[in-house]
């Protein structure tokens, strides 16, 4: 009789989580896969008036109208035109569904817990609580993002302001 217990898994898979890796401005990021609904190429986003710059608009995803957040703009990174690599990661934040536009989706990866380091307080101190940690994968440092903290509608403006503070500090250095 076979069991599906975690003890049958190799040690590297017993205490690991799956992530979807993506890039913004050449930097590697990842979301935990359990909150991702799907990854799509959006052909049409309807612009909406009087919303923050990082809100691209809304899209009709099989009859559901969802807001589309441009993560590049949210993080105040340099503008870039959408191209063949641009994707929208559709995520579930609480009871809400929304899309996140990224430069490219790179891979689905399993990261062992021992490879994840918590974000130091110096990183999260300026309101960047959306960074849950860091992981080294294939020689690259991935920034692990907490979808609930990053995309909570009540916190989006705080995330954008934290990015502004960080960019101000970097431009002075």
N, C-alpha and C positions, 0 to 999 in steps of 0.2 A: 504494500500500500504506500503510495507516495503522498508526501505532505508538501504544502507550499509554505512551510515555515521559513523565516529569514535565516535560520541556521544552515539551510541548504545553499544559500548564496555564497559566492566567494567573499572573503573578508573585505575586499575593496568596495563591494556593493551593499554590505550590511548596513553601514552607517554613512550613506551618501545621499545626495539629493541631485535631481536633474534640473538643469537650467537651460534656457535658450540664450545663446550668446548673440550679441549684436554690436554694431559699431556706430559711433558718432564722432565725426572729426578725427578719425584714426584711432580713437581710444576704444578699448574693448569693455563692454558692460554685459550684464546678464540679469535676467529675471528668473525666478523659480518657475518651473514649468507648470506647477499645479494651479496657477491663477491665469494661465494663458488659454484662451478659447481657441484661437487660430491665428495664422499669419496670412495676410492677404496683400494683393496689389490693388490699391484703390484707383479707379479711373476718374472718379468724380467726387469732389468734396465741395459742398455748398457753403460758401462764405456766409458768416453771420455777423450782423452789425454789433458794435459796442461790446466786444469781448476782448480779453487780453490778446496781445500779439501771438502768444504761443498756442492759442486755440485756432487751429486752421479752419474750423467750421464743423459741419456735421456730414455724416455719410449715411446712406441707406444700405444697411447690411441685411439682405434678405428680409426686408420689411421692418427691421428695427432701426430707428434713427439713433445713431451714436455720435458723441462728440469725438473729434479727432485732435489730439494734442501733439504738436511738433516738439519732440524732445530736444532737438537741436536749438530751437528758439527758447524753450523752457530753461535750458542751461546757459542761454546767452552765448552760444557758439556762433562762429561766422556763418552767414547764410550760404545755402547750397541749393541749386536746382535739383528737383527730383530727377532720377535717372532710372535705368533698367534694374539697378540693385536696390532702389528704395522700396521699403516694405512698411506695412502697418501691422503692428502686433496688437491684436484684439485681446484685451485683458478684462478680468472681472475684479472690480474693486467694491467689496461689500455686495450690495444689491445692484450696483451699476455696471454697465459694460461700456468701455470706451476704447478708442484706438490710439496707438502711439506710433507716430511716424519716425522711422530710424533710417540711417544711411544704408545699412545692409544687415541682414540676419546671417550670421556666420555658421552656427552649428547648434546642435543639441548636445549637451555635455553632462556627464555624471561627475560630480565633484565630491570626493570623500570629505567627511566632516573635518578630518585632521588637516586638510589643505586649506580650510577657510579660517581666516583671521578676522576677528571683530574689528570694526572701524575704530581707530583711536579717537579719543575725545577731541583732540585738536582738529580732526576732520569734521566731526559732527557738531562741534561747539557753536558754529555760526548758523545753526538751524538746518544743517544738512543731515537730519536724522533719517533721511531716505536712503542713506548708504548703510547697508546692513553689514558689509564686510568686504574683504578682498580675498582673491584666490589666484594662485599661480597655476596656469594651465598651458602646457606646451610652450614654456618660455615667456608667456605674456602674462601681465598682471590684469586680472579681470576685476572690475568694480561691480560688486553685487548690490543690486538695488532692491529695496523693499517697496513693492508695488503699492501696498496700502498707504504707506507714508508719502510716497512720491506723488500719487495720483488722487489722494483724498481731495475732493473739490474744495473743502475748507482750507486746505494747506497749499494749493497750487501756487498762489501768489507768494507765500512764504518761501517756497522752493525757488521761485524766480528771483526773489530778493536775495536769498542766500547765494545764488549764482552771481548776482550783481556784485555782492560784497567780495566774493572770491575773485572775480575778474578785475575788480578795482585793485585788490591786493597784488595780483599777478602783474598788472600793468605798471605798478609803482616799483616793483622789484627789478 
